[in-house]
Amino acid sequence: MKKTILTIATMALIATGCHKKAELTSGINLDNLDTTVSPLDDFYQYACGGWMKNHPLDAEHSRYGSFDFLAEENQKQLKGIIDSVSANQNEPGSIADKIATLYNIGMDSVRLQKQGAEPIKPYLEEINALVSREDIWNEILKMHHRGNHVFFGVFGEADKDDATQCIAWAYQTGLGLGDRDYYLLDEGNNAKIRAGYVDLMTKEFAMAGYDQMSGIKADKLAKMVMDFETLLAKSHNTQLENRDPFGTFNRYTVEEAAKFAPNIDWKGYFTSMKIMDGMKTFNIAQPKYIAEVSRVLATADINTIKAYFAWSVINGAASYLSDDFVNANFDFYGKLMSGKEVNRPRWKRVTSTVDGAMGEALGRLYVEKYFPAEAKRRMETLVNNLMEALGQRIDMATWMTDQTKANAHAKLSTILVKIGYPNKWRDYSGLEIKDDSYFANVVRSNEFDVDYMLSKINKPVDRDEWGMTPQTVNAYYNPTTNEICFPAAILQPPFFQFDADDAANYGAIGVVIGHELTHGFDDQGRNYDKDGNLADWWTEEDSKNFDNNKQVLIDAFNAVKVLDDPETYANGALTLGENIADNGGLHVSHLAMMNAMAKGQINKEKMDGFTPQQRFFLAYAAVWASNIRPEGILQLTQMDVHSLACNRVNVTLPHIGEFHDAWDVKEGNKMWLAPEKRAQLW
């Protein structure tokens, strides 16, 4: 994952001798097992079948697993914090006042129904009044500042030749369906989704009144936008192309960009966004697409562009308007695209909005209540154990030369570890929250965030900044800062169990940590050096060996049918980085467990009938216990760089020799894979 990953866990970390073994459980919930099947033939069903039976999908979810369970619990905790803040008499303009005001206005369903489409009318009228291409360009500037990135977006990211500096990146955006393949391919439900998208636009253009405003019928407006977005989609990079760190880094001066894409006023854009000062060069991540945008800006029908702008406003605002907009959007994005049956309750949706607008402010309150200082200290110890084990795995790699191993050790030794919460908190004093409309506050929040993000461009990268809030149930590796980050919210069961023997903890939280560490050495991360620069630190021989081994994983996942109707297969190339990280995480954490066992820190005896090695793999599988709808399978297979949960177990584990040893898997068992066919990486 580029900046994605798994979750971990703990309110404390792996025990280090402070508990007597007699007090510890096995860490395995026997109710989660399905003992009617053999672990040698379907380990996922064996380890997770009981959990899946006991946690059937409800109408609100397209997928529900361990991660979703934590996210749900986390939302309840955040709501408790917001309720506590809202119950006080807060000083006007204080962060507590802003949290309470935004939440209360989002929960005021009576006012939302009364306002209807009124909050977006000024923006639609502004768009309808555009008459020239100069007007179109000026509207792009306004929309981008509001966080509505029509056509393309400009963001601040590290310079991949000098990762200490933040530069501007121009990136492809602007598709209401999110990905080019929905427009261009007929695989899965894509044709049905395209038809539903046109129906949604037709309905919401009319509800917003833009058909009457523009004098163009709603169904025609919808067709105009669909055709226009399809035209843009044809020049979009595929998701696989966007995984190439070299292909998505193309340096231009402002003058060079003006020649390359002459109908985009780059100097005017950067000046308007207040980032021209100090601008030397910037990156155009997808040159082919930006060249097409330049052409379209000069040639496309102005009324079509206006309809595209109007739809972008309506679609972006729908979740914050009256129920007719909310329900229409959910019927398409929630039901048709992902298979959900009912929308989330209003309190969950509004809590997510507050979290998105003032994440670190909420995070500070969250940490004070739910994350003890001891947990951070213990987590640091565990990460060190995993880093030591990864170093050992590097030394054990027979396919690597000593020169590349030395470079790998250098990178490992400089990884920055972030746990729990940032050392400094973001200042929200400049964010204005008013008691006018829900959507108006979302726009002001977007503007605040855009200004904050752009302010970092042409300045040194702040390595203390976090890419996630403490209450985020996730973790990440960032290659340009060479850092791993574990927010406080993921440091809890089922990923870490304080009263469990450490074999299970290494199988869960340990693998997650190993997973994040391995991202620094996956097919993308391996292209970055210890300083975060895009640089080749490999010998030619080692690069070939790596490519040969990664192809084994690509082929293994490509062969997996994830759905019979419509017949759909996994995408091994798209999910390669995650699959490498799972493979490496398992190897690294298992070795760390064996190190701990040698030190007497793990019960070597069977517990609940399972050896420590078996408990390790059962705990790993339990992390991925999940139920999912067919629509969710199609959506994730097309869009997600992570493999489906069942495949992260049943396709990943056969490549792990220690798994075969732990469960005595033999040739003829379905989980068996011959040693010479297993991926040999980290």
N, C-alpha and C positions, 0 to 999 in steps of 0.2 A: 504494500500500500504506500502510496506516496505520502499521505499524511493520515491515512486511515488506520485502523487496526482493530484489535480485540479489546476485551476488557479483562480486568484482573480483579484483585479483590483483597480486602482486609481492613479490619479495624485493628489489626495487628498483623505481624508478619510471621514468617516461618519460625516456629518455636526453636530455640537454641539451647535446650537443656533446662529451661526454667520450669518445665512441667514434668512430672513423673509420667512415664509411659503408660502406667496403669490408668491414668486419668484421661487418656486420649482415646477418641473414637477412631474407627477406620477411615472416616471421611467419606464413606460410601453409603448412600441411602438405598437400602435394598428395595424399597418401593419403586425406585426409578428403573429397576431392571425388568427385562422380559425374558424369563428363564425358559420359555417355551421354544426359543430359538437358540442355536449354537453360536457362541462368540467366534467360532472358527469359520463360520459361513456368513454371518451378518452382524458384525460387532456393533454397528450403530443401533440396530434394533434391540440387540441384547442389552446394551448399556443404557439405552434411552427409551425403550418401548414402554416401560411403566410410566415414566414421566409424561410421555406423549399421550398415553391413555388417560392419565389423571389431569391433564391440562388441555382439554379440547379447545379448538379455536372458538372464540366468541365472535359475535357479529361485528365487533369493533376492529378486529385485527385481520390482516391478510397473512401475517406471519406472527407467531408468538413463540419465543424461546427464552432461554436464561437471560439474554441481554435485554429482551423486552420486559421481562419480569422486573429487572433492576430499574429500568427506565420508568416503569409504572410506579414503583415504590419511591423513586427519586422525585417524581412529580408531586406525589403526596407530601413529601417533605418540603418541597419548595412552596407548595400551596400553604402549608402550615406557617412557614416563615412569612409569606405575603400576608396571610390573615393576621398574624401577630403584629406586623408593621402597620397594617390598615386599622387595627383596633386603637391605635394611639392618636393623640392630637399632635400631628407632625408640623414642624416649622415649614412654612411655605418655601418651596424651592429646594428643600433638603432632599437627599436621596430617598429617604423614607417616604416623603411626600410624593415624589415622582413615581415610586413603585406603586404606592396605594392609588394614586390618581389614574395611572395607566390601567391598572387591573380593574378598578371600579368602572371605568368608562367602557372597557371591553366587555364587562359583565352586564352592562345596562342594556338588556335586550329591548326594552320599550323604546329607548331613544334610538337604538340602531334601526328598529323597524320604521320608526317615524322618519328618520333621515333618508332611508332608502338609498338612492344613487346620488343624493345631493353632494356628499363629500368629494365625488370625482367630477362633478359637472364643470367646475372651473378649468380643470385640466383638459377635458374633452372640448370645451368651447375654445380654448387656446389652440388646440390642434386643428379644429375645424376651420379656424381663421387663417391658417397658413396658406400662402398663395405662391410663394417662390421657392427656389432651391436654397436661397440664402435663409429663408424662413425655416426650411427643413433642417438645415445645419444648426441654426441657433436653437431649435427645439431639441435636437440631439444633446446639445450641451446641457440644457435644463433637465432633461430626463435623466441623463447620466448622473448629474449631481444629486438627483432624488433617488439614486440607486436603481433606476430602471434602465438597464443596459441594452437598449435597442441597437441592433447591428453588431456592435462589438463592445468590449469593456476594456478599461485601463485600470490595472491594479499594480500595487507595489510588491515586488518580490526581489529576492537576492539576484545579483549579477552572477551568473554561473561561471564567469571567468575570474571574478573577484567576489567571493561570497560574503565579504565583510561589508559590501555596499548594496544598498537597496536601489533598484532602478525601476522604471516604468515598463510594464508588460502590456501589450495590446493582445487581446484574446478573443476568440470567436464566442459569440453569445447570440441571443436574439431569437431562439426557437421556442415556441410555446410548448412543444412536446418534449423539449429537453435534449433530444438526440436525433441525429440525421437519419438513422435507420428506420425510425417510425414513419418518416416521409417517403423513403425510397425503397424499402424492402417489404415484401408481402409475407414474410415469415411470421409464425405465431399468430397473434391477434392484430397485427399491424393494420391490415385493411379495415377491420372493424373499429380500431382505435381512431384511424383517420376520419371515418364517417362520424364517429361520436364527437370528435373534436370540432368538426364543421357544425354539428347540431348545437354544441355548447356555445360556439361563437354566435350563431344565429340567435339563440335565445338571449344571450347576455348583451349583444349589441342592441336588441330591442328593449330589454329591461333598463339599460343605461340611457336609452333615448338617443343614441348616436345615429340611428337610422333616420329619425326625424330631423335631427340637427344637420346631418350631411346631405339629406335629400336622396340617399341611396338605400334601397331596401336591405334589411338585415341579412337575408340569405345571400344577396349579392356581395355584401361586405365580407361575409364569412368566406365565400369562395375566393374573393380577391386576396384575403390574407392567407388562406391555405395555399393558393398558387404561389404567392410571394415567398412565404416561408419555405415552400418546397424548392423554389429557385435558390434561396440562400443555402438550404441544406445540401444541395448538390456540391457546393464548394467547401463544406465543413470537413475537417479532418474526422476520420473515424476515431472511436475511443482507443483502438489499438495504436493508431498513429500518434495519438496524444500521449502515449506511454513512452515515446522515444524522446529522451532528454536532449539529444543532439538535434533531432528534427524540429523540436519546438523552441530552439534558441537561435534566433536570427537577428544579429545586431544591426541597427541602422542609426545613422545620424538623422536629425530632423530634416536636413536637406535631402539626404538619400531617400527618406521615406516619402517626401513630397514628390520626388520623381517617380518612385515606385507606385504610389497610390495618390495621384495628383488631385483627386476630388475630395480628399480628406485634408482639411486644414490642420495639420499636426501642430504647427506653431501656435495657431489660434486656440486649438484644443488645450494644449499644455499651459498656455497663458491663462485661459479661462479657469482652468483647474488649479492655478497657482503653483505649478510645478515646473515652469519653464526655467526659472533661475537654477543654475547649476546643472542643467540638462546637457549632457554630452552625447550620450547614445541611449537608445532604448531597445527593447526586444519586441519583435512581431512574432508571436508564437506560431501563427498559421498564415504565412504570406499568401498562399493561394486564395484563402478566404478573404483576407483584407483587400487583395486586388479586386476581387469580385464586388465587395462592398463599394469600393471606389467607382467601379463601372456603374453599378446600380444607382448610386447617388446622382449620377449624371444623366441616366437614361430612363429610369423607372417612372411610371405615371405618378404624378404628385398625389392624386387622390388615393392611389393604392398605398403609397407610403403613409399617408395620413390615417388610412384605415388600419394599417399595421401598428402605427403609434397608438391609436385609440384602443385597439385590442390589447396592447401591452399594458396600458393603464388599467383597463377594466379587469384583465386577468390577474394582474398583480394586486389589485385592490379587493377582489371579490371576497377573500377570507375575512375582511375587516368591515364588510358592509352588512346590509340586512339579510335575513335568512334566505330570501329567494336567490341571492347571489351565492351565499355559502352553500346552499343545498345543490344548486346547479353545478358548482365546481366539484363538490364531493361526488355527485352522481357520475361525473366523468373521471376525475383523477383518482377518487377513492374506490368507487365501485367498478367501473369499466376497466381501468388500467391495472388496479392491484387486487380487486376481488373483495374488498371490504363491503360489509353489509350496512353498517350504520356509522355515522360520523362520531368522532370523539366528543364527549360532553364539553359544553362551552368552557367550563373552568379549566379543563386541560388545555384547550386551545389558547385561552387567554394567558394562562401560566407560561406557555411556551413563548408567547409574544413578549411578555415581560422579561423572560429569561433571555430572549434574543436581543432586546433593547438595552438591558442593563445587566449583562451576564456576570461581570466581575463584581458588581455591587451586590448582587444576590449571592455570588460565590463567597464573598467575604463573610456574609451572615451564615451561609451554609457551613463553611469550615469551622466557624466558632462553635457551632452547635453539634456537628456530626463528625468532626475529624480531630481526634486527639493527637497531640504532638508525638506521642510514643509511636503511633502508626507510621509517621514519616521516617522516624529514625530506624525502625525495624525494616521498613521497605528498602531503605538504602543498603542495609546489610544483605538482603536477598538479591538485589540487583548486582551487588559486588560478587556474590556467589555465582550468578549466571554469567557475568562477564569473564570470570576466571575460567568457567567451563567452556565458554566460546573460544577463549584463547587456546585451551587444550584441543578443542576440535580443529582449530586452524592447524595446529602442529600435527594432528593426526591425518590431515588430508593428503592422501598419496598422489592426488592428481595435480597438486600445486608445487611449484618450485620454491626454493628457499627465499628467493628474491621477492616474490609476490607475497609469501607468508610474512616476511618482515614488514612489508607495506600494510598488510592486513592488520598485523599487531599494532602498528603505529596508529591506524585509524581507530581500532578498538580502544586503545588507551586514551584517546582524546574525546570519546563520546561524552556529551553533556547529559547529565541525568536530572530530570525534573520530576518531582514527586509531590502530589497533594495540592499545592497552591503556589502562586507566584510570590516572589520576594517583595514585589511592589505592585500596588493595585492601580488600576486605571481610574482616571479622574473623570467623573460624569457631570461636573459642575456646568459645563457648556451645553448639556443636553436640556432642551426645553420641552416640558410636558405640560399641556394645557387641558382644561376641561371643555374642549370644543367638540371634537369628533375622534373616534377611535383611529380612523384612517389618517387623519391629519397628524396624529402623534406618531404613527408608523412612518410617515413621510419625514417628519422632523428627526426621528431616530435614524432613518436611512441617511439623511444628509449629514448628520453628526458622524456616522460611521464612515461615510465616504470621505469626509474631510480628514478624519483621523487616519484612514488608510493612506490617502494621498500625501499627507504631511510627512510620511516616512520616506518618500521617494527622493533620490539624490542625497541621501544621508546614510551614515553608517547603520548597519543592521543592529538592532537591539536584541542581543542574545538572551536577555532576561525576560523578554516578552513571551507570553504563552500563546499557542495556537488553539487552545481549548480552555474553557472555563473549568473551575474545580468541580462543579456539579455535573459535568458531562460524563456520561457513562461510556467511555471509550478510552483510547490511548493512541499514540502516534509516534512515528519516526520521521524526522525532517532531515533530508539529505544535505541541504545547504548550510544548516547549522550543526549538522552531525549530532543531533540530540534525540533522546527518547523521553517521552512525557507520559506520566501516569496520574491523571486527575484524581482527586480525593474520592469522587463518587464511584469509581470502579473498584475501590479497595475495600471490598466487602464480600460476604458469601453470595453465591456458591463458589466463587473463585478462590477465596481463601477462607478457611475455617480454623478459628483460633484453637478449638478443642480437638482438632483432628491430627492424627499422625501425619508427619510431613510428606510421606509418599504421595498422598492425595493432593497436598498443597503444591508439590512440585509438578504434578500432572496438570493442575489447573493454572494457578497464577504463575508458576514457574515457566510453563510453556508459553504463556502470553508474553512474559518478559523476554524469553528467548526469541519469540516471534518478532518482537520489536527490534531487538538487537540484530537479528538476521536481516531485517530490512536494509540495514546499512551495507549488506553484501548480496542483495538479490539482483535481479537482472537490471533494475534501474539504479539501486543504491551503489552497486559496485563501480559505477561510472564516476562517482564522486570521491575525492581524496579526503584525507583527514581534516582538511580545512574547509570542506564543503564546496570546493571548486570542481567543475566538470572537467575531469582530467583522467587520463589513462595511466593507471599505476600497475598494470598487468603486463606480464610477458606475453608474447604472441601465442606461445604454446599453452599457457594457462587459460587464455581467453578462449581458445579452441576447445579445450577440455571443459570449460564452464558451459559453453554453448552446446556441446554434445550432451552433457548431463541435464541441462535444462530442457532439452528437447524430449527427454524421457518423460518428464512431468507433463509437458504440453501434450504429448501423444496419449498419455494415460487419461488425462481429463477429457480430451477431445473424443475419446471412445465411449464416454458415459452418456447414455440416453437419460435425460432428466424428465421427459414427458412423452407419453405415447401419442396423445392427440391434443394439439398437433405435434407430430414427431419433432422433438427438439433435443439437441445435444449440447453438452457443456462446451464452453469456449476456453480451451486450455491456454491459448496465447493471451487472452484478455486477463485471465486470473493468475497468470504465471507468478507475478511478484508475491501474491498472497500465498500461493501454494509452496513456493520456495521458503517463505517465512514460516509456514506451518511445519514443513519438513525440518528446517533448521532448528526451530523452536523445540520440537520434540527431541531431537538429538542432543541439543545443548542442555535442556532441563533434565533429561534422563541421566546424563553424565553428572550434572550437579547433584542429583539425588544420590547417585552411587558414591560421590565424594562424601556427602553427608552421612550415608550409611557406614562408610569406612571409619567415620569419626564417632560412630555410636549415636548419632542424632536421630535415627529412624529405627522403628521396630522391625527387626528382620523376620519376625514370626508372622504367620498368617493372622489376619484379623477379619472377622466375618467370612472366613473361608478363602480369603484372597491374600496372595503374597504381596510384598511391597511393590514389585514390578507390575503386578496385575492391578493393584489399586491405582498406580500411576496412570495407566491407560484408561481405566474406568473413569477416573476423574477428568481426564482430558476429554473423553467423549461426552461426559455430562455437561461440559461447557456448551456443547453444540446441540443439546436437546431442543427440539423445535418442531412445531407443526406449521404447515404452509399451504396456501391455496394454489390451485393450478395457475391462476392469473399472476400470483406472486412469483411463482417459478419462472414464468415467461418474462416478467418484468425484470427480475434480478438477473436472469441469464443474459438478457440483452444489455443491461445497463451497469451491472455491478462487477467490480474487479475482484470480488470475493466469490469463492465457490459456494454452492449451496451447503448448508450445514451437514447433511448426511454425507456428502462427498468429502468434506474436510475430515471425516472419520474413515469411511470405507474405502476411499481412493487414496488417501494419504498414508494410512497405517501400513498397508502392505509394502511400502517402500522403506519401512523402519525395521531393521533387523532385530532390534531389541524387543519389538512387539511380537515377532515370531517366537523368540526365545521365551518371553513371559507367558505366552499362552500355548506354547508347544504346537504352533501352526505347522502343518505338514502339507506336502504336495498332495493335491486332491481336494484340500479344503478351499472354499471360495475366497478366503482372505489370504491365501498363499500367493506369493510372488517369488519367482526364482531369484536368487541373489544377483545374478548377472543382469537382471532386468530392472533392478531397483536404482532410483536416482541417487547418485553419490555427489553431494554438494557439501553443505556445512554439517 
